[in-house]
Amino acid sequence: MDVKKIASEARITLTEEEIEKFSKELMKIEEAFSEIDELEISDEPCFHPLEVKPDLREDEPGETLTSEEALSNAESEDGFFKGPRVM
């Protein structure tokens, strides 16, 4: 990997000592990933040590607020919630 190119794209300035240091570190990282790439991995999916069940309820319609009720305690304009200006 070219540390100078990475530094340029990140818009950071590195000293020659930092470039040398980071070059060595990036080489070690690349070596670690190449070792991972060489591992034989089965096609079996990963598992979770504990059974995970989604804690969901049935989607059932219930009572809702009318527009007037929903807007009764909020600042509104023309039947819509009114919020602060962003720009």
C-alpha positions as CSV (number, residue, x, y, z in Angstrom):
1,M,0.0,0.0,0.0
2,D,1.1,3.5,-0.8
3,V,1.1,5.5,2.5
4,K,1.8,8.7,0.7
5,K,-1.3,8.2,-1.6
6,I,-3.5,7.3,1.4
7,A,-2.2,10.4,3.3
8,S,-2.9,12.6,0.3
9,E,-6.4,11.3,-0.1
10,A,-7.0,11.8,3.6
11,R,-5.5,15.3,3.3
12,I,-3.0,14.7,6.1
13,T,0.7,15.5,6.1
14,L,3.1,12.9,7.3
15,T,6.8,13.1,8.1
16,E,9.2,10.6,6.5
17,E,9.4,8.8,9.8
18,E,5.6,8.5,10.0
19,I,5.5,7.2,6.4
20,E,8.0,4.5,7.2
21,K,6.2,3.5,10.4
22,F,2.8,3.4,8.8
23,S,4.2,1.4,5.8
24,K,5.4,-1.3,8.2
25,E,2.2,-1.3,10.1
26,L,0.1,-1.6,6.9
27,M,2.3,-4.4,5.6
28,K,1.6,-6.3,8.9
29,I,-2.2,-5.7,8.5
30,E,-2.1,-6.9,4.9
31,E,-0.2,-10.1,6.0
32,A,-2.9,-10.7,8.6
33,F,-5.7,-10.4,6.1
34,S,-3.9,-12.7,3.6
35,E,-3.6,-15.3,6.4
36,I,-7.3,-15.0,7.0
37,D,-8.0,-15.4,3.2
38,E,-6.0,-18.7,3.2
39,L,-8.2,-20.2,5.9
40,E,-10.5,-23.1,4.9
41,I,-14.0,-22.2,5.9
42,S,-16.9,-24.6,5.7
43,D,-20.2,-23.4,4.1
44,E,-22.0,-24.0,7.4
45,P,-23.8,-20.8,8.7
46,C,-22.7,-19.2,11.9
47,F,-24.7,-19.9,15.0
48,H,-25.7,-18.1,18.1
49,P,-24.9,-19.9,21.4
50,L,-28.3,-18.9,22.8
51,E,-31.5,-19.3,21.0
52,V,-32.7,-15.9,20.0
53,K,-36.4,-15.4,19.5
54,P,-37.8,-12.1,18.2
55,D,-39.9,-10.4,20.9
56,L,-42.6,-9.3,18.6
57,R,-46.3,-9.0,19.0
58,E,-49.0,-9.5,16.4
59,D,-49.7,-6.4,14.4
60,E,-53.3,-5.6,15.4
61,P,-55.1,-2.4,14.6
62,G,-56.1,-0.4,17.7
63,E,-57.4,3.0,18.6
64,T,-55.6,6.0,17.2
65,L,-55.7,9.7,17.8
66,T,-57.6,12.0,15.4
67,S,-55.6,14.7,13.7
68,E,-57.1,17.3,16.1
69,E,-56.1,15.2,19.1
70,A,-52.6,14.6,17.9
71,L,-52.1,18.3,17.1
72,S,-53.8,19.7,20.3
73,N,-50.6,20.1,22.3
74,A,-48.3,20.9,19.5
75,E,-47.6,23.9,17.3
76,S,-49.3,23.3,14.0
77,E,-50.1,25.0,10.8
78,D,-52.7,23.9,8.2
79,G,-53.2,20.5,10.0
80,F,-49.5,19.6,10.1
81,F,-46.9,19.7,12.9
82,K,-44.8,22.8,12.7
83,G,-41.1,22.6,13.6
84,P,-38.2,25.0,13.7
85,R,-36.6,26.2,10.5
86,V,-33.6,24.2,9.5
87,M,-32.0,26.7,7.2
